[in-house]
């Protein structure tokens, strides 16, 4: 009789065989990305997806923070962790002050690779918080079906800002042994949909359409709207996560405390986020400062030509046509 470890080892073997047959293209962070079930992913992510699809045991109380890369997950990590654990920690001694967002709210992929077999996730108390860039279409239907109880918070962002932020982030992570990827090359690849977790527009639309069908299970947010009204969205997140802000908490200023603690400026200037290092799956290390570049709305204007901005807008309008979703187009 096969054991759980045997079954997962078989998935590793299947991945090793599959990766040699998949279409591939130039990657931004690694040399190649591979087309797996309609998504461009690096090899390790494909393995993580396969392990999730075949072996992950979800709980009805699981909460996933999901987004395309560089759409605001670092900030949302901080907000969601603070909201969920607001009664446990003194704000003056909060874990975020010493561990950073990725320290208290690790990527789902890291759990998958760390737990071999994936049993250590069983000891995480409910509700479990997981952050991931995995597209909606890659999750098993057993998890995305409303009856599963799993909840997904999805945050999207103007694709022009996403592109600029992702380019700078990828440039820092790309191994020095590989030739650098130019801004113009990355722009062409982005417009063609070829980048880690891309195509961008398919990623956003997948969760947008699912949110219309299952609004109780998927909370669809826009980065720009959260920046404009953070207090409103803290209360919205608390309601969605099943831990609503009480009238007493509101009167005592808990919402303002959370917003202040998790603000981009405050988090960026913490020592842990200036000098700290996060260690991820497969031994990868990323300096925390790379997660805090600008966080601005409209930063693309300093980097893209007018023609570049218009091209992304045209693609966005074409891709989103008829969906009811508007995002980042015609912003002055």
C-alpha positions in Angstrom: 0.0 0.0 0.0 1.4 3.4 -1.0 2.0 6.0 1.6 1.3 9.8 1.4 5.1 10.3 0.9 5.0 7.7 -1.9 2.1 9.5 -3.6 3.8 12.9 -3.4 7.1 11.4 -4.7 5.2 10.2 -7.7 3.9 13.7 -8.3 7.5 14.9 -8.2 8.4 12.3 -10.8 5.4 13.3 -13.0 6.5 16.9 -12.8 10.1 16.1 -13.9 8.7 14.3 -17.0 6.1 17.0 -17.7 8.5 19.9 -17.6 10.5 18.6 -20.6 7.4 18.6 -22.8 5.7 21.9 -21.9 6.0 25.0 -24.2 8.5 27.5 -22.8 9.4 31.1 -23.2 11.8 33.7 -21.7 11.3 34.2 -18.0 11.8 37.4 -16.1 13.2 35.9 -12.9 14.4 32.5 -14.2 15.6 31.6 -17.6 12.3 30.1 -18.7 8.6 30.0 -17.9 6.5 27.1 -19.0 2.9 27.1 -20.2 0.9 24.9 -17.8 -2.9 24.7 -18.0 -3.0 28.1 -19.7 -0.6 29.9 -17.3 3.0 30.8 -17.6 4.9 29.5 -14.6 8.4 28.7 -13.5 9.1 25.0 -13.0 9.0 25.1 -9.2 5.6 26.8 -9.2 4.2 24.1 -11.5 5.4 21.5 -9.1 3.7 23.4 -6.2 0.5 23.6 -8.2 0.6 19.9 -9.0 1.2 19.1 -5.3 -1.7 21.3 -4.3 -4.1 19.9 -6.9 -3.3 16.3 -5.9 -2.5 16.4 -2.2 -3.6 19.5 -0.3 -6.3 19.0 2.3 -8.2 22.2 2.5 -10.4 23.3 5.5 -13.7 25.1 5.2 -12.1 27.9 7.3 -9.1 28.5 5.1 -8.6 32.0 3.8 -6.5 32.7 0.7 -5.0 36.0 -0.3 -4.7 35.9 -4.0 -3.3 38.3 -6.7 -1.1 38.6 -9.7 2.5 39.5 -8.8 3.1 43.1 -7.5 -0.6 43.9 -7.1 -0.6 44.7 -3.4 -0.2 41.4 -1.5 2.5 42.7 0.8 0.1 45.4 2.1 -2.9 43.1 2.2 -0.9 40.5 4.1 -0.3 43.0 6.8 -3.9 44.2 6.9 -5.4 40.7 7.0 -3.0 39.3 9.6 -3.6 42.4 11.8 -7.4 42.2 11.4 -7.6 38.5 12.2 -5.2 38.7 15.2 -6.1 42.1 16.6 -7.2 40.8 20.0 -4.0 38.8 20.5 -1.2 41.4 20.1 -0.4 44.7 21.5 0.2 47.1 18.7 3.4 48.4 20.3 4.8 44.8 20.3 3.2 43.5 17.2 4.8 40.6 15.2 4.8 42.8 12.1 7.2 45.1 13.8 9.9 42.4 14.0 9.0 39.8 11.3 7.6 41.7 8.4 4.5 40.8 6.4 6.1 37.7 4.8 7.3 36.4 8.2 3.8 36.3 9.7 2.0 35.4 6.5 4.2 33.2 4.3 3.4 32.3 0.7 1.3 29.1 0.2 4.0 27.8 -2.1 6.5 27.8 0.8 4.2 25.6 2.9 3.8 23.2 0.0 7.5 22.7 -0.5 8.4 22.8 3.2 5.9 20.1 4.1 7.0 16.9 2.4 4.7 15.1 2.8 2.3 18.0 3.4 1.4 17.2 7.0 2.9 20.1 8.9 0.1 22.3 7.6 -2.3 20.3 9.7 -0.9 21.8 12.9 -1.6 25.4 11.8 -4.6 26.6 13.8 -7.8 27.6 12.0 -8.5 29.9 10.3 -5.3 29.4 8.2 -4.1 32.3 6.1 -2.4 31.5 2.8 -1.0 33.9 0.2 -0.5 32.9 -3.4 -0.3 34.2 -6.9 -1.9 31.0 -8.3 -4.7 31.7 -10.8 -8.3 30.7 -10.0 -8.3 28.1 -12.8 -5.5 26.2 -11.2 -7.3 25.6 -7.9 -9.2 22.3 -7.6 -12.9 22.8 -7.9 -13.2 21.2 -4.5 -11.7 24.3 -3.1 -13.3 27.0 -5.3 -16.8 25.5 -5.0 -18.8 27.7 -2.6 -19.7 24.6 -0.7 -16.1 24.2 0.3 -16.3 27.1 2.7 -12.8 28.4 1.5 -12.6 32.1 1.1 -10.5 34.1 -1.3 -9.5 37.7 -1.1 -8.3 38.9 -4.5 -6.6 42.3 -5.1 -6.0 43.7 -8.5 -4.1 46.8 -9.7 -3.7 49.0 -12.7 -1.7 46.7 -15.1 0.6 49.6 -16.0 1.7 49.9 -12.4 1.9 46.1 -12.1 4.2 45.9 -15.1 6.6 48.6 -13.7 6.7 47.1 -10.2 7.1 43.6 -11.5 10.0 44.6 -13.8 12.0 46.2 -11.0 11.2 43.3 -8.6 12.2 40.7 -11.1 15.4 42.5 -12.0 16.5 42.2 -8.4 15.7 38.5 -8.2 17.1 37.5 -11.5 20.4 35.5 -11.0 23.5 37.3 -12.1 24.5 34.3 -14.1 21.7 35.1 -16.6 21.8 38.0 -19.0 19.6 40.9 -17.8 16.2 41.3 -19.2 15.7 44.8 -20.7 12.7 47.1 -19.9 11.6 47.0 -23.6 11.9 43.2 -23.7 9.9 42.8 -20.5 7.2 45.2 -21.9 6.8 43.1 -25.0 6.5 39.9 -23.0 4.0 41.4 -20.6 1.8 42.6 -23.5 2.0 39.2 -25.0 0.9 37.7 -21.6 4.2 36.0 -21.0 5.4 36.6 -17.5 5.4 34.6 -14.2 1.8 33.7 -13.4 0.6 35.4 -16.6 -1.2 36.3 -18.7 -2.1 39.2 -16.3 -5.5 39.8 -17.9 -6.6 36.2 -17.7 -5.5 36.1 -14.0 -7.7 39.1 -13.1 -10.7 38.0 -15.1 -10.6 34.5 -13.6 -11.2 35.8 -10.1 -13.5 38.6 -11.3 -15.9 36.3 -12.9 -15.7 33.8 -10.0 -16.5 36.7 -7.6 -19.6 37.5 -9.5 -20.8 34.0 -9.2 -19.7 33.5 -5.5 -19.5 36.9 -3.8 -19.7 35.2 -0.4 -16.6 33.2 -1.1 -14.5 35.7 -3.1 -13.9 39.3 -2.2 -12.6 41.2 -5.2 -10.7 44.4 -4.4 -8.9 47.1 -6.3 -5.6 48.4 -4.9 -6.4 52.0 -5.9 -9.7 51.9 -4.0 -8.0 50.5 -0.9 -5.4 53.3 -1.0 -8.2 55.8 -1.3 -10.3 54.5 1.6 -8.2 52.1 3.8 -10.5 52.3 6.8 -13.5 51.3 4.8 -11.7 48.3 3.4 -10.4 47.2 6.8 -14.0 46.9 7.9 -15.0 45.1 4.7 -12.1 42.7 5.1 -13.1 42.0 8.7 -16.7 41.3 7.7 -15.6 39.0 4.9 -13.1 37.1 7.1 -15.8 36.4 9.7 -14.3 38.7 12.4 -16.3 41.9 12.1 -15.3 45.1 13.9 -17.5 45.7 16.9 -19.0 49.1 17.7 -16.8 49.2 20.8 -13.7 48.4 18.8 -14.6 51.1 16.3 -15.0 53.7 19.1 -11.7 52.7 20.5 -9.9 53.4 17.2 -9.0 49.9 16.3 -9.5 50.5 12.6 -7.2 53.5 12.6 -4.6 51.6 14.6 -4.6 48.8 12.0 -4.3 51.3 9.1 -1.5 53.1 10.8 0.4 49.9 11.6 0.1 48.6 8.1 0.7 51.7 6.1 3.3 51.5 3.4 5.3 54.3 4.8 5.4 52.8 8.3 6.2 49.2 7.1 8.9 50.4 4.7 10.7 52.3 7.4 10.8 49.4 9.9 14.3 48.0 10.5 13.2 44.5 9.6 12.0 45.6 6.2 15.2 47.7 5.6 17.7 45.0 6.4 15.8 41.7 7.0 15.8 38.7 4.7 13.0 36.3 3.9 13.9 32.7 3.1 11.5 30.9 0.8 11.1 27.5 -0.8 14.2 25.9 -2.4 16.5 28.0 -0.4 15.7 31.3 -2.2 16.4 34.4 -0.1 14.9 37.8 -0.8 15.8 41.0 1.0 12.7 42.5 2.6 13.4 46.0 1.1 12.6 44.6 -2.4 8.9 44.2 -1.3 8.7 48.0 -0.5 9.7 50.0 -3.6 7.0 52.7 -4.1 3.5 51.4 -3.6 2.2 54.5 -5.4 -0.9 54.8 -7.7 0.2 56.0 -11.1 3.9 55.4 -10.7 3.9 54.0 -14.3 3.9 57.6 -15.6 7.5 58.0 -14.6 8.6 54.9 -16.5 6.3 54.3 -19.5 6.1 56.4 -22.6 2.6 57.7 -23.6 2.5 55.1 -26.3 3.4 52.3 -23.9 0.6 53.3 -21.5 -1.9 53.6 -24.4 -0.9 50.1 -25.6 -1.6 48.5 -22.3 -4.8 50.4 -22.0 -6.0 49.1 -25.4 -5.2 45.5 -24.4 -7.0 46.0 -21.1 -10.1 47.4 -22.8 -10.1 44.6 -25.3 -9.6 41.8 -22.8 -12.1 43.2 -20.3 -14.8 44.0 -22.9 -18.2 42.8 -21.8 -17.0 41.7 -18.4 -18.2 44.7 -16.4 -14.7 45.2 -15.0 -12.8 48.5 -15.5 -9.3 48.9 -14.4 -6.5 51.4 -14.9 -7.7 52.7 -18.3 -7.8 56.4 -19.1 -6.3 57.6 -15.9 -4.8 61.0 -16.3 
